[in-house]
Each structure stands twice: as C-alpha cells, then as structure tokens.
Amino acid sequence: MATNVNQSGSTGFSLPPVDVAWMKRDLLLFANSIGVLADELHFLYELHPSFSAFPTYPIVLSFKHTDQDVIDFYARTLAASAGKFAFPEGIPRPDPKRTVDGQRHLTVIKPIPFEGKKGEWELRARCLGVYDKGKAGMVTEMETLLVEKKTGEVYTKIVSSSFSVGQGGWGGPKGPPTVNYPPPQGKLPDATYTQATSAQSALLYRLNGDYNPLHADPSVGASMRFPGAIMHGLYTWNSSCHAILRSFGGSQPERLLEFQARFASIVIPGDTLVIDMWRTGKKVGEGEEIIFVTKVKETGKVVLSNGRAVVKLVGSDSKL
C-alpha cells in the first residue's frame, strides 16, 4: 500500500500552461464537423452579421494547441504524459494505454472571439483530485481554463475525468460521491433530435486537431478489438450539444451556459445518433436544466449518459 498519500484526493498541482490559437476557418470547420445545418448560417459563414463560434469549440484546443497542420498524435501523447502524469509521491502515474475518458463538463464564462492569436491565449490546467476505486481502477479529475494572457480573464472552464483501468488499490481516498442526472422515469422526452453520421464523419472531425489514428485507420481499430475506425467521443459530445442548443436555445450561442456528458460506449461511422431531451423545470442561474441521453438508433445502445445542460430558453414557454 502506498504511503504519504494525500487523503483529500486533491493533489493541488498545476500543469505547465499550453499556448493555443485559432482562426475563423477553425470555427467554420468545427461547426461543419459536428452537424450544424445550413439554416444556422451564423456558425458557418464568416460574413454573416451574427457570425459566432459554436460555444463548445474550446474543448478541441487541448488537442489542437497552435497547430495549423497535422501532428504525430502518438508522439505528442507520449511527450505530454511524461510531464502531465508526474504525480506526487504515493499516487500512481496513470498508464495512457489503460486510461479512458470519463466525463467532460464545460462552463461558458465568456464567448470567445473569432480569432485567438498565437501568444495571446493559453490553457491552464490543474489536478482537482485522484481517487482510488479499488481493484477497478483510479479516477483522475482535471480542471482546464481557457485564459486570455494579457487580461488574465477566463473564457471557458472544462472539468474532465478519466479512468485508469486496474490502477486502484494504492490506499488513496475514494473521492466524493458521483452526482448523476438520470432521465425522468415514465416521461416522454420534450424533444428528440436525430443526427446521422457517415463513413466520412470521423475523417472530417479529426481535422479539428485530434489526429488519433483510431478514428481514421480501420486496422488500428481492429487491433483494439473494434469493428474498425470509431467516432471521436467528443464528436458525439459536441453533436449532442448542438441538438440541445438548436432545440431549446434557438441555435443562439449565448444561450448555452453549461454542458456535460459521460462517455458510455463507442459510435461507429455510419451510426445514427438519437438525442432524447427533457426539461426539468429547475432554474440554474439565468438558465433551465436540460437532461439528455444519446443513443445509437440501430442498436439502442447508450453512448452518452449523465447528460445535462443549462440553457437560457427561447421564449417563456419554449414550445418546440
């Protein structure tokens, strides 16, 4: 059993900041890649008088950094993990080969500008906690802020969790209880949205900066016992956010306040996503809480669970 373990689970250390940058073309590509439609032209046409970034765009910056060309995904991941997972004594270093995404929660603090110039923006990340889940594994929770350097202002906050299979049992804290947001029992969804994917969907989405070969090369997927290449989990995450913003927020980016979901299963290119959404009536700040579940139509399998958004509804009754 490990000794000298911080029993609060919060290691409290920060990672070196990462420079990030983007331009209008990146915003256009992102919107196209997550299924934004032609009648939402303000996300798709840079000369539109209301041109805007889709509000979850910052989620891709931890992959993109300042790149405008493709990168070696494996080389970057190995280099990053050497520093990122240098945990204090008594806490195991997560093995990237056994670590999977758990959940992502994004809070919009300010809308990002159309262009983020190199040298002016950075991601600041810190470890919120490392939790021992016994033989099953270990949970690591991180907070990442998108910050404008010259002002120190925070534009987006992202809290993410990852699960390292089989790396528990080191005597650490179990962590706080998980907060779950199940859909209401016996109530039909207030809205349902269908999003088709194609064989090209992952090949397009990867151009946002996530060049993991798993999402392009069928042989890589087969080596991991998948049917072939699989969709990015964040494609499904972002597409589900689009469904909610379109259904309840009139596709107006300033109406999205929070968005989260837990990754539950894979999506295969060509699958059809079905996003079922429920209004809870619960007010959260200026918005209302929306609970959602994303499934694959062809199999009924849940691919995103614990889905929750906070949206400023369009109109007092928000009729769809």
Buried (B, 14 or more C-beta within 10 A) or exposed (E): EEEEBBEEBBBEEEBEBBBBBBBBEBBBBBBBBBBBEEEBBBBBBEEEEEBBBBBBBBBBBBBBBBEEEEEEBEEBBEEBBEEBBEBEEBBBEBBBEEBEBBBBBBBBEEBBBBBBEEEBBBBBBBBBBBBBBEEBBBBBBBBBBBBBEEEEEBBBBBBBBBBBBEBBBBBBBEBEEEEEBEBEEEEEBBBBBEBEBEEEBBBBBBBBBBBBBBBBEBEBBEEEEBEBBBBBBBBBBBBBBBBBBBBBBBBBBEBBBBBBBBBBBBBBBEBBBBBBBBBBEEEBEEBBBBBBBBBBEEEEEBBBBBBBBBBBBBEEEBEE
